[in-house]
Amino acid sequence: MDVVDQLGAMREGKMSRRAFTRSLLASGVAIASVPVGARRAMAAAEDQGTYFTWGGYDIPELFQPYNEANGELPNFAVFGGSEEALTKMRGGFVVDVSHPCNSALPRWVKTGLFQSIDTSRLSNWPDVMPELVDLPGNMAEGNDIWMAPFDWGQTSITYRTDLIDLEGEEESWDILWDPKYKGKLGSLGAGADAWWIGAIKAGVPFDQLDTPEAFEKIAAVMREQRPLIRTYTDDNTTLEQALSSGEMVASMTWNSSAVQLQAEGVPVKFAKPKEGALTWVCGLMVHKDAPKLDKAYEIIDSLISVESGKFLIGDYGYGHSNKKAFDEFDEETLTGLGLSKNPIEILQAGHFQIPQTQEWETKMNEMFEQIKAGF
């Protein structure tokens, strides 16, 4: 199949964006970043809804029910971090459904840009795990909710087991601060992950983040790490390729990177740091001016379906909000993925993000960008 055929297959939903990208790279074809506006224009027909999401979720495998009902995929717009997404929507970018995480939820609600979700319009809602719905700031008036939970998981370290020798020591966040790996370490590029990891490294409890002392401690460890990092990026594929080639020996990643690399035969492991991993729940919110409200509910219903859950668990290694999706896997498989049918077991085993104020978020992002720039 040549590049033109592959592009057609991707647009028709027969080939995932991830598979398409890997195929091009294997053929020596360079990939250029496409602006959000261009992505939207190139996507599905104008009568479809628009889903604003993280890179890697704009794939056909998560939209089988939607595709079957509409004959096409939704439009996709991609962001690198939730603060970037919120800034664009505050600036007038209107979508149908967006994909924040629990730490951003109260701030997103406070903007007034979103409408509560009428769960009676979702056929899969009865199978959504209630533990994932019960998040700070998620209940709206009339027993509706602001965010329908979709995926949950961890941020930890994916490392090459053949290139890092722990010498009998426990796995630790110290790997990403080890001078002997200078220039061979990677990190997610958004403060929404990296700054919180810095807090774990600095020993700052999440309920004490918003103090001058906490900022100083976290900034100090992030500055200590800066000379060691080869790449800061929110493009998972970039991190995975560098780990696969051996260009990097370890990187901060989400669950999916380790699962993808293991499936390709790359000797990696998703660490269980002795200090604890970062844990999170992400979900789906409806814009108050959603142009295609009916399609918005179809997008959400597709994402919380068993079909999408089976893919998300099996191929990405993330937890899913539909409890029936876990019935597709035996306990041994789930344990191997670091998952459980009881999400609280996983979420409470790590450090669960606590929502912060917009002022804190702005200050944190400004500080982290300065540190990444070498200041």
Helices and strands as residue ranges (DSSP letters): H 3-11, H 17-26, H 36-42, E 50-54, G 60-62, H 64-70, E 75-79, H 82-90, E 97-98, G 102-104, H 105-110, E 114-115, G 119-121, G 125-127, H 130-133, G 141-143, E 148-160, G 173-177, G 179-181, E 185-188, H 191-202, G 206-208, H 212-225, G 226-228, E 229-233, H 236-245, E 250-254, H 255-263, E 268-270, E 278-287, H 293-303, H 306-311, I 312-316, E 319-320, G 323-328, H 331-336, H 343-347, E 351-352, H 358-372
